[in-house]
Amino acid sequence: MKTVRIRTFTIICLLLMFILPWTFFVASHYMENRTFRLSESRSHEQKVQQQLDEMIGRIEAGTESWIDPAWQRELKDKLQAVEMDAVLLSASGEELFRSDPDRRGTSSSTERFSIIVNGELHGKAIIYLPSSNMSLILSIFAGLILAFFVMGAAMRRLLLKPLEKMSVAARQIAEGDWDVELPRSGITEISEVRDGFAVMVKGLQNSFQKQAQLEKERRFVISAVAHDLRTPLFALRGYLDGLEQGIARSPEQISKYVAVCKQKSEQLGLLVEDLFTFTKLDYLEAKLSMEEVDVKLVMERAVDSLRPLAEHNQMVINSQLAGPCMISGDAHLLERAMNNLLDNAVRHTPSGGAIEVRCSQDNDRVVFEIRDAGSGFSTEDLERAFEPLYRGETSRSRATGGSGLGLTISQRIIRRHGGDLTAANHPEGGAILRGWFPVRHPGNALGLIETALDGDRV
């Protein structure tokens, strides 16, 4: 839609206020004189003045004949010829002659003068002039009225109505109605305000939706955590009550009860630690402790920490780590992310299987992948793998499924560092997790991380 600046609109209105009255004046002048030449108006005025002087001279010369009917008829014919009227009054104010008896008032111009004879007041005369000047004045006034009407209509359509509609839209939005129609205007400033208002509405709507989603996720996390904490706590309480009441009497039973209590307390510890990390990343939006980190060394430490568990389950971890792979990041969080990914691979790999771990630099990225030898992801798992508290096993047992936060935490840590993490199934079987980080470049690493932080916040 084509628009004009408000100052241009104001200039157009001022020009309209000048042009319309002038147009009406010229049209009236043409209808009066059949010419567009304004000099004819001046000559017309000179002619009227000449005729007026002639009438005044005739009246002054015929003072003795004012009551003569013949002289009065002659004067009346002369007045009608020049479109004038006259009234003659005696010295005492008595009316002696009126050329038009029906004329008792007029809006046209008049000339009033007294007749002095031999030093004494003989009478008074009133001459009514033609009303041509009044028609010109009326035409100018009509032009001004039309100009004000056109300007008012334009201001109403282009300025007032759009502002009124935006005011109504603002009240609708305040009441929670996002489905508002914003008006368009031919004024550039109003159009810019409208566009800015539309951007604000879109931002508020997105913010409201994100807040609603965050609230929904918060409630889900609370309910899921309450459920997940209740199970090991119930078991822990049961075994402790058994020890307290002496149900376990033999050393073997006592040892078994203690082992179960230790296992449940470890599960509670892992769950609390995962929840703390999840909350720290997603709700507290904590600042990352940025430093130069070699992803290769981080993955080596993660592999070394899980290798005993893998060997205990008769698994093999094959690592192909080419380095160095330098990035800017938080070493502690990065190691936590890699531990979660490897722990997930160990839990889903059957006894005797192999886990493949790779890391290398590819142009301006550090890429890595972890492949297990399990059954892979189902269709639903691929869609919800990084959803908080989602565990893909049908049994949803914590013994095999973990806290349901491991992959979520890993993905969000990696995204906080400017990269990403995806899940897929390997063509030869098993699940594969692929991720990448931006390579550290002096000077712009902090900007990349800040951009990733802003884009990942809910």
N, C-alpha and C positions, 0 to 999 in steps of 0.2 A: 504494500500500500504506500502510495506516494505521500510524503508529509512535508510540511513547511514549518520553519522556526516561528516561535511565537512573536518575535520582533517583526518578522516579515508579515505575519498575519496582522499585526498592529498597524504597520505601514499601509497595508492594503485597505484596512478599515478607514484610516485617515484619508487616503486617496478617494475612497468611495464617498466619504462625507463632503469632499470638495467637488467631485465629478458629477454626482447625481443632481445637486442643486443647480450647478452650472448648466447641465444638460436640460433641466426643466426650464431654466431661464432662457436659454437659446431657443428652445422649442416654442415657448410662449412669445418670444420676440418675433420668431418667424411667422407664427399664426397672426400676430398683430400687424406686422409690416411686410409679410411675404418676402423677406430677405434675411440672410444671415449676417448682413453687415451691421455692426453695432453703431456705426456712424449715423445710420438712419434713425436710431433712437434719439440721438442728440438733435438732429434736424427736426424731428417730430416735436421735441420739447421746445425748440426755438419757434416752431410754427404755432404751437399752443400759446406760447408767451406773446407772440405777435397778435394772435386773435384776441387774447385777453386784453392787451393794451388797446386794441381797436374797440372792444366792447366798453371798456372803462371810459374811453374818449367819447363814445356815442352817448353813454349815460350822463356824463358830465356836461356834454354840449346840449342835451335836451332836458335840463332841469325844469324848465317851464312847461314841458309837455308830458311830464310823468303821469298825469291823470288823463291825457288825451288818448282815447281808444285807438285812433289810427296810428299814433306813434307807438303805442304799446304792442299792436299787432305787428308792426314793422320790426320792433325790437325782438319780439318773440320769434319771428321768422329767422332773423339773423342768429339768434341764440341756438335755435334748432339746427341751423346749417353747420354750426361748429360744435354741436353736441354739448352745449352748455345750458345752464339754467340760471335765472337771476331773480332776486327779490329786492323790491324797492320799499323803503320805510321812510315815513315822515320824520321830522325832527322830534316829534313826541312819541315815536315808536309805532305809529299806525301804519299798517300794511297798505301800500298804494298799488303795488303790482307784484304778481307772481307768475312766472312763465309756465310753471307746472303746478297747478293747484293741488295735485295728489302728492307732491314731493314735500314731506315734512321732516325728513332726515336722510342723510346719506353718509356713506363711508368714503366718498371721494373727497378730493382736496377742495378747499374754498378760499376765496379772496374776499375780505371784508374791508370796506373803506367808507369814509364819511365825505359828504359833499358840502363844501363851504362856499357860500355866495355872499359877497360884500361883507366878509368878516363874520358872517353868522352861519350857524349850522342849518343847512337846508334839508338834509336828510341823510340816510344811510343806505348802502347797497351791499348785497351779498351775491357773489357769482360762484356757482358750482362748476368746477372744472371736470373734464372727461376723466374717467377712472382707469385709464390705461396703465398707469404706474402701479396701481393696486394689484392688477392682474399679474404683473411681473413679480411683485413681492409675494403674492400667494403662490406662484409657481416655485419660487425659491424655497418657501416654507414647506411646500409639498415634497420637494426634492429632499429636504433635510429629514422629514418624517419618514420617507421611504428608505433613506440611507440608514437611519437608526433602526428601522424594522429589519432590514437585511442584516445589519451587523448583529443585532440581538439574536436573530435566528441562527446565524453562523456561530456565534459564541455559545449558544445553547447546545447546538449539535456537536461542536468540536471541542468545547472546553467543559461546560457544566455537566452535561449528561454523562460523559466518560468518568468524571470525578465522582459523581453521585453513584454510579454503578460500582466503581472501585471501593467506595465507602461501604456499600451494601455487601460486596464480596468479602471485605475485611471482617465485617460482623459475622458473616456465614462461617468463615474460617475460624473465628474465635469460638464459635459454637460447635466446631468439630466437623463441619461440612466441607470436604475438600473438593467436591465436584462443583466448582464455581466457573462461570463464564466471564472472562475479563473483556471489557469493551475495547474497541479499536478507535483511534482518533487520527485525524489528518494533521494534528499539531505534533511536531517532532518531540518536544519535551514531554507531552502527555504520553506519546507512544513509548518513549524511553522509560518513563515511570511504569507504564503498563508492563513492559518487558522485564524490568527489574522486579516488579511485583510478582510476575509469573515465576521467575527464578526463585524468589523467596518462598512462594507457595510450594514449589516443587521440593525445595530443600527442607521446608518444614514437614512436608508429607513424608519424605524419605526418612527424616529424623524420627518422626512419630512411628513409622513402620519399624525402623531399627530398634527403637525403644520398646515397642510392643514385642518384637521378636526376642530382644534381650530379656524382657520380663518373663516371657514364655519359657525361654531357656533356663532362666534362674529358678523358676518354679519347678521345672523338670529336674534340674540338678539337685535341688533340695529334696524332692521326693525320692529320687533315685539313690541319693547318698543316704537318706534315712533308711531305705530298704537295705542297701549294701552294708551299712554299719550294723544294722540289727542282727543279721545272720551270724557273723563271727562273734559279736558280743554275746548273743544268746548261747552259742556253743561254748564260748570261753567261760561264761557264768555257770553253765551246766557242769563242766568238768571241774571247775574250782569248787562248786558245791559238793561234787562227788568226793574230792580230796578232803574237804572240810568235814564231811559227814562220815568219812572212813569207808566209803564204798570200795575205793581202791586200797586193798590191804597188802597185797604182795608187792615186793619191789618191782616186779615186771609191770604190774598194773599202774603203780604210781609213776614209773618211768614213762609209760604210754600216755597217761593223763597229762603229765608235764610236757611231753613232746607235742601233744595236740594243742595245749594252751600256748606253747611257744609259737607253733605254726599260725594259730589264729591271731596272736599278737603281732606277728610279722605281717600278716595280711592287712591288719588294721593300720600298721605303720606305713605300708606301701600305699594303701588307699588314701590316708591322710596326706602323705607326701605328694601324690598325684593331684589331689584336690588343691593343695597349697600352690603347686606350680601352675595349675590351670587357672586359679583365681588371680595369681600374680600376673599372668600373661594377659588374661582377658578382661579383668575388672580393674585392677590397680594400674594397668598400663605403665609398668615400671620401666625406668630408663635402663637401657642395656649398658653393660660395662664394656665399652668398645676397646679392642686391642687387636694387634696383629696375631692371627691364628692360622696354623697349618692344619687344614682339614684332614690331611693324611695322618698326622700324629693323633688327632682326635679319634679317628676311626681305629687306629691301631690300639689305643688305650681301651676303647669300647670292646674290641675283639678280645683283647687279653683278659678283660674283666669277666667276659661270658664264656671264655674257652673252657674253664673247669666244669661249668654246668653242662656245656655241650658234650665234653668228653665223658662226663658221668652218664649222660643219656646215649652214649655211643654215637655221637654225631661228629662231623668233620666241618670245620670252618676254613674255607679256602679264600684267602685274601689276595687281591691284585691291586696294590695301592701304589700308584706312580706319583711322585712328588718332586718338589714341594708344591702344595696347592694353597697358596696364601689368600686369605680373605680378612675383612675387618669384622669382628664379632665378639660375642661373650663366650669365652671358652667353656665355662661351667654349663651354660644352657645348651651349647652345641653338643657337649659330651652327653648331657641328659637326653637330648633328642636322638643321638646315635644309639645310646644304650636301649632306649625304648624300641627302636626299630629292630635291633639285633635280638632283644628279648622276645619281641613278637615273632621273629623268624624261628628262634629256638623252640618256642612253645608250639608252633604249628608244624615243625619238622618231625617226622617219625624217627624212631630209633634206627640207627644205621644210615640215615640220610646225610646230605651234604648241604652246607650253606655257602653261597657265593657272595663275596663282598668285593666291590670294585670302586676305585676312585681315581680320577685323572682331571687334568685341565684341558678344556676344549675352547680355544680362542679366549673370549672374555668371560668364560664361565668355568666354575669348578663343578663337575658332574660326578654323581655317585649312584650306585644301585646295590640293593640287597635282595637276593633271591633265595627263597627257602625251597624245600622239597616236599611241601605239604600238598593238600588237595586244592589249593588256590582259593580265590574269592568267588562266591556266588554272585549272581546278578544283583541281588539286593545288597550284598556286602560291598560291591564296587560303588554303588550309589551312596552308601551310608558309612563307608569305612572310616571317614574322618569326623563323623558326627559324635558329639560328646556322649559318653556313657553307653555307646552302642557296642555290643559284643556279638560277633557273628555266630557263635556256636548255638545250636538248638537248645542245649541244656542251660546255656547262659551261666555256666558254673565258673566261679572265680578261680577255681583250681586250674582251669585251662584258658579261660577268657580274659584274665587280668582285670584291671579296674575299668576298662572301657574308655580310658582317657589317654592311653599311651600314644596312639597314632594322632589324636587330636593335638596333644601337646607338641609332638614332634613337628607336625605341619605348621603350627602357629609359630614355633620357634624359628623354623626355617624361613617362613614368610617375614618374620620380624627382621631377618637379616637380608631381605631383598630378594630371596629366592622362592622356590616352591617345591612341593612334594606331591607326587601322584602315585596311584596304585593301579596295578594291572595284573593279568595272568600271563605267565610265560608260555610260549607255544609248546614247549617240551614238558610242561607241567610245573606246578608250584606257583606261588605268588611272587610278584616282584614289585619292589618299591623304588621309584626313581626320584632323584632330587637334584637341585642345582643351587649354587650361590654365585653372586657376581664376584669376579676377581677383584682383589684390592688394587685400586689405583690411587696413588697419593693425590690428595686435594679434593677428590670427589667421592670418596668412600662414605663420609659422614652424610652427604646429601642423599646418596642412594638409600642408606639405612633409614633416614628420617622420612623419605618418601614411602618406603615399605611400611614403616610404622603407621603413618597416616592412612594408607590404603587398607591395612589389615584390621583397624579398630572397628568394633561394632558399636 
